[in-house]
């Protein structure tokens, strides 16, 4: 069975506490769906969002260089909603 993670990718910051593993293909697809949903909001079109997997295997959501370990911690309700809708769309 192939490894669900892609190769290790450094975030480019030598002082970083941890490097990020690329997210699983499922997470990458959901990330793409979230990006599409964010395009519906003119002020969110330039938001940089990236799903990754930390070394301990947990999901990391990076939004404009800010790391979130829980969707509930993301301050913008529209981004939280876009993530929830993307998960629902993926599972449909």
N, C-alpha and C positions, 0 to 999 in steps of 0.2 A: 504494500500500500504506500503510495507516495506521501511524502511529508506535506502536511497542509500549509506549512509556512514556506515562504520563499527565503532566499538567502538573507543573512543578517545585513542590516543597513544602518550605518552610523548616521546620527542626525547632524553630524558635522561640528558638534560642540565638544571639544576635548574635555571640558569640565562637566559634561552631562553626567547625571547620576546613573543613567542606564541607556543602553542602545535599544533601538526599536527593531523588532522583527516585523517584516511585512505581514500584514493581516492575511487571514485565510482568503481564498477566492470568494467565499460567501460574503465575508465582510467587505471585500473590495467591491462586489456587485452592489451591496447595500450603500456603500459610500457613493458610488456612481449615481444611484437613485436619489440620494440626499442632495447631491450637487445639482441634479436636474430640478429638484423641488425648490432649492434656494434661488434658482433663476427667476422664479415667480415674484420675487421681492427685489425691487431695484437696488435697495440699499444692502442686500446680502449677496449680490452677484459676484463681488470681489472677495468674499470670505474664503479663506483657504481652509479646507477641511481635509483631514487625513485620518483614516482608521488604521491603527497599528496594533501589534501584539507585544506586550512587554515581555521581558525575559522570564517572568513567572507565569506567562501564558494568559494573563488577563488582557481584556480589551482596553486600548487607549484611544481616545478621540482627541485629536489635535485640532484646535480652531484658532487660526491666526497666531500660531506659536504657543498657545496656551493648552496645557494637557488636562484632560478630564478623564477620570476613571469611572464616572457614573453619569449617565445622560441627565439625571435630575440635577446635577451640579452645573450644567450649562446655563448661563444666565439668560440667554435669549430664548423666550418661549417658542418663537417661530422655528428656531433650529431644533429644539427638542421635538416639536411637532413634526417637522420634516423627517427626523430620524425615525420616529414612531410610525409615520405613514410609509416610509420606505421599507421598514421591516414588515409591515402588513402587506404591502404590495409584493414583496419578495415571497412571502409565505402563501400568497393567494394562488 
